[in-house]
Amino acid sequence: MKKGVIYIISLIVIFIAFVMNRYIPIWYGSLPQQVTYDAEIISTDNFYNEQTQSYEGEQQSVTSYNYHIVDETPNAYIVENTFDVRTIEGKIIIALSRKYGVDKKTGKHIMSLGDKPREGYLFAPKNLHEGEAYTYWHINYEAPAKLSFLKKEEIQGLPVFVYRTHYEGYTIEQTDDLTYLPGVPESRQIILEPELTVWVEPITGTVIAYEDNTTAYYYDRQSGKKLYPWNHFHNKYTKASINKHVNIAKKRLFFLITCTKVIPVVLIIVALLILMPIKRKNIKILFGLIAIILMGVYIVSIYYISDKKDPVIIGIARWVDNVNQNKNIENFKQGIINSDLVEGKDVLFLEEPSSDADSAQHRKTIQSYLNQHADMIYSLTTPGTLIVQEEVKGNIPIIFSVVIYPEESGVVKSLTNSGNNTVGTRNWVSGDTQMNFFLEIFPNMTSMVFVQRTNESNSNIQFEEFSSVGARKHIAITQLQAKDKQELQTVVNNTDFSIFDALYLACDTLIQGQSANEIIIKKAKEQHVPVFSCAKTGVEKGALAGVIPNVEKLGTIFAKQAIQIINGVNPTTLATIGNPFPVQLINVNTFHELHIDIPQTVELESITL
């Protein structure tokens, strides 16, 4: 091939590289904007009580937020944006729908389209510069958001710009959207004091997330005077949604970098290869350079295209070794995995042996989890959870299980919203429910011994509850306590159970574990006195019957709470759920041993062991 032709080919290749580097960003900027968009939102509302003149406490709400195209012209999209917020029970808090007319290439609002004239951008402009401000519209605040540059930060290694506005100079009103509120719109208005923060990838203009923190106030319509709050609400993206939009932005950036940097460099090397004399050494060098570049592309692609993230680490805190609690833990873990999290990749479980009710050992276990950077602790039993709280000091979330009285024992501040970093499901069955079941078996019962560990907080509370129920049903409740298994053996040997109609085994870990329940049941059977149990283990060991929480099944509920927290929900906003799975258990063999007839209704409604 003639040298002149070689030079021309080389120049053409270099020219193509130049064009790609220079004009692909311009071409990319002219591509139609991505206007279909959705995100999972974590929403909390804190309603103000006019009577008590105080907030009722944060509670989680359910939000739907999305954009979709409903029509288009040659140059514009008509985009509908919906925002629907409801209580957990499904009651509407606010439901909004707006239509925007948006330029296909720039993403800017077109004043003549949409349901009202708007300026600014649907999301964000491309190629933002650090410090540059821009105007955005958020559906919840029907006014232009003049977003000021706040700072630059990284989310999962992706550089983003952070913007914020308080809508200075604008009155943000929602009176027409909240006409179900008392006095609205006749005598009152609803005016908001918002704070809106937006995270944007500046080159592609991708909105990674938004978060608002806003108080809505009642205003007197006639005087214009601020009265008192209606609601303080907070919305933010789930971690899964943030991950999704980070990955979208990374893929767009990868496309740009590949087309404007990598391919032009490879083309220039090819041009040089064409110009160089055909020598084996030169070819090896150039192909080596190309290989290095391609390897770099591969490494960069892993960063930009991979959705790899650090796994969530969950520590399992066992207070005692218990078969039913072990099943609970397995169901908890399976519930986590069933939510599309892969064990070993997305989630890691740290599991030490049970502390065997040893406080010092339990503290060592928790410290071991913290040293391994656990993101969350799954804790069983009240004493175990109280120790976990002391060690964690509010720094990471705690999900609790097998805690009967979480509010009374101080594990949470309120069942409605925990008020701290701890949440779970109480495995409580009311004293009334249990006593009614016992009376179905023994209608003439007038006395009962309540057996518990000395000064165990849950059992003390349960004893008070049973005493109150017993007083109403004319059943005398006698308390029998022991601090450990050895003392229990002595107390049982020295107590005549035959003067009582029945015994009840409390829920604490001494009475339901370490074979202590067998000591009580053996003596009671010898004296032909029936034993009722708070837990399944007691009925399995020979107690007559019990209305018990399904501790194993509760693990799946705890998993759902854990998933919410993994996605970014603050535990303080979650409710402690009541026990939805009480089960009536009877031990048929014990009925036969004590020569007690099983009432037909009890037999039909119970699970037999």
C-alpha positions in Angstrom: 0.0 0.0 0.0 1.3 3.4 -0.9 2.5 5.7 1.9 0.1 8.5 0.9 -2.9 6.2 1.2 -1.6 5.0 4.6 -1.3 8.6 5.8 -4.9 9.3 4.6 -6.3 6.3 6.4 -4.4 7.2 9.6 -5.8 10.7 9.4 -9.3 9.5 8.9 -9.0 7.2 11.9 -7.6 10.1 14.0 -10.4 12.4 12.8 -13.0 9.8 13.8 -11.4 9.6 17.3 -11.6 13.4 17.5 -15.2 13.5 16.4 -16.2 10.9 19.0 -14.4 12.7 21.8 -15.7 16.1 20.8 -19.2 15.5 19.5 -20.6 12.4 21.2 -21.2 14.5 24.4 -23.1 17.0 22.3 -25.1 14.2 20.6 -25.8 12.5 24.0 -27.1 15.8 25.3 -29.5 16.0 22.4 -31.0 12.5 23.0 -34.5 12.3 24.4 -34.6 12.6 28.2 -35.6 9.6 30.3 -38.9 10.8 31.8 -40.3 7.4 33.0 -39.2 7.2 36.6 -40.3 5.6 39.9 -38.9 5.2 43.4 -39.8 3.4 46.6 -40.3 6.0 49.3 -39.9 5.7 53.1 -42.5 8.0 54.5 -43.3 8.9 58.1 -45.9 11.2 59.5 -46.1 12.8 63.0 -49.6 14.2 63.5 -50.2 17.0 66.0 -52.9 16.5 68.6 -54.9 19.7 69.2 -56.3 18.5 72.5 -53.0 17.5 74.1 -51.0 20.1 72.1 -48.3 17.7 71.3 -47.2 15.4 68.5 -48.5 11.8 68.6 -45.2 10.3 67.5 -43.8 9.3 64.2 -45.6 6.5 62.3 -44.8 4.9 59.0 -47.0 5.5 56.0 -47.2 4.0 52.6 -46.2 6.1 49.6 -46.5 5.6 45.8 -44.4 7.9 43.6 -43.8 7.7 39.9 -43.7 9.4 36.5 -45.0 8.0 33.2 -45.7 9.4 29.7 -49.4 9.8 28.9 -49.1 11.7 25.6 -46.5 13.3 23.3 -46.0 15.8 20.5 -43.1 15.8 18.0 -41.0 17.8 20.5 -42.5 17.2 23.9 -43.7 14.5 26.3 -46.8 14.9 28.5 -45.8 13.3 31.7 -48.1 12.5 34.6 -46.5 12.5 38.1 -48.4 10.8 40.9 -47.8 10.9 44.7 -50.1 8.9 47.0 -49.6 8.7 50.7 -51.7 6.5 53.0 -51.6 5.2 56.5 -50.7 1.5 57.1 -54.4 0.8 57.3 -55.0 2.3 53.9 -56.5 5.7 54.8 -55.5 8.4 52.4 -53.3 11.2 53.9 -52.8 13.0 50.6 -53.1 12.0 46.9 -51.7 14.2 44.2 -51.5 14.0 40.4 -49.9 16.6 38.1 -49.2 16.8 34.4 -46.1 18.3 32.9 -45.2 19.3 29.4 -41.5 18.5 28.9 -39.0 19.2 26.1 -37.9 15.8 24.8 -34.2 16.8 24.4 -33.6 19.0 27.4 -36.1 17.8 30.0 -37.2 21.4 30.5 -40.7 22.3 31.2 -42.6 23.9 28.3 -44.7 26.8 29.6 -47.6 26.2 27.2 -48.0 22.5 28.1 -49.0 20.6 31.2 -51.7 21.5 33.7 -50.1 24.9 34.4 -47.2 27.0 33.2 -43.9 25.9 34.7 -40.2 26.8 34.3 -37.2 24.8 35.1 -36.6 21.0 34.7 -38.6 17.9 35.2 -35.5 16.4 36.9 -32.2 18.1 36.2 -30.1 19.4 33.3 -27.1 17.5 32.0 -23.6 18.6 32.5 -24.1 20.6 35.7 -21.1 22.5 37.0 -20.1 22.5 40.6 -21.9 25.5 42.3 -24.4 25.9 39.5 -28.1 26.3 40.6 -31.1 25.2 38.7 -34.9 25.1 39.0 -36.9 21.9 39.7 -40.6 21.1 40.4 -41.5 18.6 43.1 -45.1 17.3 43.0 -45.6 17.9 46.8 -44.8 21.6 46.6 -46.6 23.4 43.8 -44.0 26.1 43.2 -40.6 26.3 41.5 -37.9 24.8 43.7 -34.9 27.1 43.2 -32.3 24.5 44.1 -29.0 25.9 45.5 -25.8 23.9 45.3 -25.0 22.6 48.8 -22.0 20.3 48.4 -20.4 17.5 46.5 -20.4 14.0 47.9 -20.3 10.3 46.9 -23.0 7.6 47.0 -21.5 4.1 46.4 -18.5 5.7 44.8 -20.6 7.8 42.4 -19.9 11.6 42.6 -23.1 13.5 43.1 -24.1 17.1 43.6 -26.4 17.9 46.6 -29.0 20.6 46.3 -31.4 22.1 48.8 -34.2 24.6 48.9 -36.7 25.9 51.6 -38.8 27.5 48.8 -37.9 31.0 50.0 -40.2 33.7 48.6 -43.0 31.2 47.9 -46.1 30.2 49.9 -46.6 26.4 49.6 -50.2 25.7 50.2 -52.1 22.3 50.3 -55.5 23.6 51.4 -57.3 22.3 48.3 -55.6 18.9 48.6 -56.6 18.3 52.3 -60.3 19.3 52.4 -61.1 16.3 54.7 -59.3 18.1 57.6 -61.4 19.9 60.2 -62.2 23.5 59.1 -60.4 23.1 55.8 -61.0 25.0 53.5 -63.9 27.0 55.1 -62.0 28.6 58.0 -58.5 27.2 57.8 -55.7 26.8 55.3 -52.8 24.3 55.3 -49.5 26.0 54.6 -46.2 24.2 54.5 -42.7 25.0 55.7 -40.6 22.7 53.5 -37.0 21.6 53.3 -36.2 19.7 50.1 -32.9 18.0 49.4 -32.0 16.5 46.0 -29.1 14.4 44.9 -28.1 14.6 41.2 -25.4 12.9 39.1 -24.2 16.1 37.3 -23.0 14.7 33.9 -26.1 12.7 33.0 -28.6 14.8 35.1 -29.9 11.6 36.8 -31.8 12.3 40.0 -30.4 9.7 42.5 -32.7 10.6 45.4 -34.7 13.2 47.2 -35.5 13.8 50.8 -37.9 16.2 52.4 -38.5 17.3 56.0 -41.5 19.5 56.2 -44.0 20.8 58.7 -47.6 21.6 57.6 -49.5 24.2 59.7 -53.1 25.2 60.1 -53.6 28.9 59.4 -56.7 31.0 60.2 -58.1 31.9 56.8 -59.6 35.2 57.9 -56.7 36.6 60.0 -53.8 34.8 58.2 -52.5 33.8 61.7 -50.5 30.5 62.1 -52.5 28.3 64.5 -50.6 25.0 65.2 -49.1 22.1 63.3 -51.2 19.5 61.4 -48.3 17.2 60.5 -44.6 16.9 60.4 -43.7 14.5 57.6 -40.5 13.1 56.2 -39.9 11.3 52.9 -36.8 9.6 51.6 -35.8 6.9 49.1 -35.3 3.4 50.2 -31.7 2.1 49.9 -32.9 -0.2 47.1 -34.2 2.7 45.1 -31.0 4.7 45.7 -29.0 1.6 44.5 -31.2 1.4 41.4 -30.7 5.0 40.4 -27.0 4.9 41.1 -26.7 1.9 38.8 -28.7 3.7 36.1 -26.3 6.7 36.3 -23.2 4.5 36.3 -24.3 2.8 33.1 -25.0 6.1 31.4 -21.6 7.3 32.5 -19.9 4.1 31.3 -21.4 4.6 27.9 -20.1 8.2 27.7 -16.6 7.3 28.9 -16.4 4.4 26.5 -17.5 6.4 23.5 -15.6 9.6 24.3 -12.4 8.3 25.9 -11.7 4.6 25.4 -12.7 4.1 21.8 -10.9 7.3 20.6 -7.7 6.2 22.3 -7.9 2.8 20.7 -8.5 4.4 17.3 -5.4 6.6 17.8 -3.3 3.6 18.6 -4.7 1.9 15.5 -3.7 4.9 13.4 -0.2 4.8 14.8 -0.1 1.1 14.1 -1.0 1.8 10.4 1.8 4.4 10.2 4.5 2.3 11.8 6.7 -0.1 9.8 5.4 -3.6 10.0 7.8 -5.1 12.5 7.1 -7.9 14.9 8.4 -5.8 17.9 6.3 -2.8 17.0 3.2 -4.9 16.6 3.7 -6.6 20.0 4.1 -3.2 21.7 0.9 -1.7 20.1 -1.2 -4.8 20.7 0.1 -4.8 24.3 -1.1 -1.2 24.7 -4.5 -2.2 23.3 -4.7 -5.1 25.6 -3.9 -2.8 28.6 -6.6 -0.4 27.5 -9.2 -3.1 27.0 -8.3 -4.5 30.5 -8.8 -1.0 31.8 -12.2 -0.9 30.1 -13.1 -4.2 31.7 -12.1 -2.9 35.2 -14.0 0.4 34.7 -17.1 -1.6 33.5 -17.1 -3.6 36.7 -17.3 -0.3 38.6 -19.9 1.3 36.4 -22.1 -1.6 35.5 -21.8 -3.9 38.5 -24.4 -3.5 41.2 -22.1 -5.0 43.8 -22.6 -3.6 47.3 -21.5 -4.5 50.8 -23.6 -7.2 52.5 -25.8 -6.4 55.4 -24.4 -8.1 58.6 -26.9 -9.4 61.1 -25.8 -10.7 64.5 -28.1 -13.4 66.1 -28.1 -13.0 69.9 -29.3 -16.1 71.7 -29.9 -15.8 75.4 -30.7 -19.5 76.0 -30.7 -22.6 73.9 -34.3 -23.5 73.1 -35.7 -25.7 70.3 -38.6 -23.4 69.5 -36.5 -20.3 69.6 -34.0 -22.0 67.3 -36.9 -22.6 64.8 -37.8 -18.9 65.2 -34.2 -18.0 64.2 -34.3 -20.3 61.2 -37.6 -18.8 60.1 -36.2 -15.3 60.5 -33.2 -16.1 58.4 -35.4 -17.8 55.7 -37.7 -14.8 55.7 -34.7 -12.5 55.0 -33.5 -14.8 52.2 -36.9 -15.1 50.7 -36.9 -11.4 50.1 -34.4 -11.8 47.3 -31.3 -11.3 49.5 -28.7 -13.9 48.8 -26.9 -15.2 51.9 -23.2 -14.6 51.7 -23.6 -12.0 49.0 -26.3 -9.6 50.2 -26.6 -10.6 53.8 -24.3 -12.3 56.3 -25.5 -13.9 59.6 -23.2 -13.9 62.6 -24.2 -16.7 65.0 -22.5 -17.5 68.3 -23.7 -20.2 70.7 -26.3 -19.2 73.3 -25.1 -17.3 76.3 -26.9 -19.8 78.6 -28.5 -16.8 80.5 -25.0 -15.6 81.5 -25.0 -11.8 81.3 -21.2 -11.5 81.0 -21.0 -14.0 78.2 -23.9 -12.2 76.4 -22.1 -8.9 76.5 -19.0 -10.6 75.0 -21.1 -12.0 72.2 -22.6 -8.6 71.4 -19.2 -6.9 71.5 -17.9 -9.6 69.1 -20.7 -8.7 66.7 -20.0 -5.0 67.0 -16.3 -5.7 66.3 -17.3 -7.5 63.1 -19.3 -4.4 62.1 -22.8 -5.8 62.5 -25.5 -3.6 60.9 -28.3 -5.1 63.0 -28.8 -7.4 66.0 -31.6 -10.0 66.2 -32.2 -10.6 69.9 -34.3 -13.1 71.7 -35.9 -12.7 75.2 -36.4 -9.7 77.4 -33.2 -10.0 79.6 -31.1 -10.7 76.5 -32.5 -7.7 74.6 -32.0 -5.3 77.5 -28.3 -6.3 77.6 -28.1 -5.9 73.8 -29.5 -2.4 74.2 -26.9 -1.5 76.8 -24.0 -2.7 74.6 -25.3 -1.3 71.3 -26.0 2.2 72.8 -28.4 3.1 70.1 -25.8 2.9 67.3 -27.4 0.1 65.2 -31.0 -1.3 65.0 -32.2 -4.2 67.2 -35.0 -6.5 66.2 -36.4 -8.4 69.2 -38.3 -11.6 69.7 -39.7 -13.6 72.6 -40.4 -10.4 74.6 -43.8 -10.5 76.2 -44.0 -7.0 77.7 -41.7 -4.7 75.6 -43.2 -1.5 76.7 -43.6 -2.3 80.4 -40.0 -3.7 80.6 -38.5 -0.7 78.9 -37.4 -2.4 75.7 -39.5 0.2 73.7 -41.1 3.5 74.7 -44.3 2.8 73.0 -46.0 -0.1 71.1 -47.2 2.4 68.4 -43.7 3.7 67.6 -40.7 2.4 69.5 -39.0 5.8 70.2 -35.6 4.1 70.0 -33.5 1.8 67.8 -35.5 -1.3 68.8 -38.6 -2.9 67.3 -40.1 -6.4 67.2 -43.3 -8.4 67.7 -44.5 -9.2 71.3 -45.2 -12.8 71.9 -47.9 -11.9 74.4 -51.2 -13.8 75.0 -53.5 -11.9 77.3 -54.2 -13.3 80.8 -57.9 -13.2 80.0 -57.5 -15.3 76.9 -55.4 -17.9 78.8 -57.6 -18.0 81.9 -60.7 -18.4 79.8 -59.2 -21.4 78.1 -58.2 -22.9 81.5 -61.7 -22.4 82.8 -63.1 -24.3 79.8 -61.2 -27.3 81.1 -61.8 -26.6 84.8 -64.9 -24.5 85.2 -64.7 -24.7 89.0 -61.1 -23.7 89.4 -60.6 -21.3 92.4 -56.9 -21.4 93.1 -53.7 -21.4 91.1 -49.9 -21.4 91.8 -47.9 -19.0 89.5 -44.3 -20.4 89.3 -41.6 -18.0 88.1 -38.0 -17.0 88.4 -37.3 -14.6 91.3 -37.5 -10.9 90.2 -37.7 -11.7 86.5 -39.2 -8.6 85.0 -41.5 -10.2 82.5 -42.8 -12.8 85.0 -43.4 -10.1 87.6 -45.6 -8.1 85.1 -47.3 -11.3 84.1 -48.0 -12.2 87.7 -49.7 -8.9 88.2 -51.8 -9.4 85.1 -52.8 -12.9 86.2 -53.6 -11.6 89.7 -55.9 -8.9 88.3 -57.6 -11.4 86.0 -57.9 -13.9 88.9 -59.5 -11.3 91.1 -62.2 -10.7 88.5 -62.8 -14.4 88.0 -62.6 -15.3 91.7 -59.4 -17.3 91.4 -56.8 -16.9 94.0 -53.3 -16.6 92.5 -50.3 -17.6 94.7 -46.8 -16.7 93.7 -44.0 -19.3 93.9 -40.4 -18.1 93.1 -36.9 -19.5 92.7 -33.7 -17.8 91.6 -32.2 -20.9 89.9 -32.8 -24.6 89.2 -31.3 -25.8 92.5 -33.5 -23.4 94.6 -36.5 -24.4 92.5 -35.9 -28.1 93.4 -35.9 -27.2 97.1 -39.0 -25.0 96.8 -40.9 -27.6 94.9 -40.0 -30.4 97.4 -41.3 -28.2 100.3 -44.6 -27.2 98.6 -47.8 -29.1 98.8 -49.4 -28.6 95.4 -52.4 -30.7 96.3 -54.1 -27.8 98.1 -54.3 -25.9 94.8 -56.5 -26.5 91.8 -53.8 -25.9 89.2 -50.2 -24.6 88.5 -49.1 -22.2 85.9 -45.6 -22.1 84.5 -44.5 -18.5 83.7 -42.8 -17.5 80.4 -39.3 -16.9 81.8 -36.2 -18.8 80.7 -35.7 -20.6 84.0 -39.1 -22.1 84.3 -39.4 -22.9 80.6 -35.8 -24.1 80.2 -32.9 -26.1 81.8 -35.4 -29.0 82.6 -36.8 -26.8 85.4 -40.3 -27.3 84.1 -39.9 -31.1 84.4 -39.2 -30.7 88.1 -42.5 -28.9 88.6 -44.6 -31.1 86.3 -43.3 -34.3 87.9 -44.3 -33.2 91.4 -47.6 -31.9 90.2 -48.5 -35.2 88.5 -47.6 -37.1 91.6 -50.1 -35.0 93.5 -52.7 -35.2 90.6 -52.6 -31.4 90.0 -52.9 -30.1 86.4 -50.2 -27.7 85.1 -50.8 -25.0 82.5 -47.9 -23.5 80.6 -47.1 -20.2 79.0 -44.8 -21.8 76.4 -44.9 -24.8 74.1 -41.9 -26.4 75.8 -43.9 -26.8 79.0 -46.8 -28.6 77.2 -44.2 -30.8 75.4 -42.7 -31.8 78.8 -46.0 -32.9 80.2 -48.0 -29.8 81.2 -51.7 -30.3 80.6 -52.3 -27.3 78.2 -51.5 -23.8 77.3 -52.4 -20.9 75.0 -49.1 -20.0 73.5 -47.5 -17.7 71.0 -46.3 -19.4 67.8 -42.7 -18.4 68.4 -41.5 -20.2 65.3 -43.9 -18.5 63.0 -43.2 -15.1 64.5 -39.7 -15.2 62.9 -41.2 -14.5 59.5 -42.7 -11.3 60.8 -39.4 -10.2 62.3 -37.8 -10.8 58.9 -40.2 -8.3 57.3 -39.4 -5.7 59.9 -35.7 -6.3 59.3 -36.1 -5.9 55.5 -37.8 -2.5 56.1 -34.9 -1.4 58.2 -32.4 -2.7 55.7 -34.2 -0.5 53.1 -33.7 2.5 55.3 -36.8 2.7 57.6 -36.0 4.1 61.0 -36.9 1.6 63.7 -38.4 4.4 65.8 -41.2 4.8 63.3 -42.2 1.1 63.3 -44.9 -0.3 65.5 -44.3 -3.3 67.8 -46.8 -5.8 66.4 -49.1 -7.8 68.7 -49.0 -11.6 68.6 -51.1 -12.7 65.6 -50.6 -16.5 66.1 -51.8 -17.7 69.5 -52.3 -21.4 69.6 -54.2 -23.7 72.0 -52.1 -26.7 72.8 -53.2 -29.8 74.9 -51.2 -32.8 75.9 -53.5 -35.8 75.5 -51.3 -38.2 77.4 -51.4 -35.9 80.4 -55.2 -35.7 80.3 -55.2 -39.5 80.4 -52.6 -39.8 83.1 -54.6 -37.4 85.4 -57.9 -39.0 84.3 -59.3 -35.7 83.1 -61.9 -35.7 80.3 -61.1 -33.4 77.4 -64.1 -31.0 76.8 -65.3 -31.4 73.2 -64.9 -27.7 72.4 -61.3 -27.7 73.7 -60.5 -30.8 71.7 -61.9 -29.4 68.5 -60.2 -26.0 68.8 -56.8 -27.1 70.0 -53.6 -28.7 68.6 -52.8 -32.0 70.4 -49.4 -33.2 71.4 
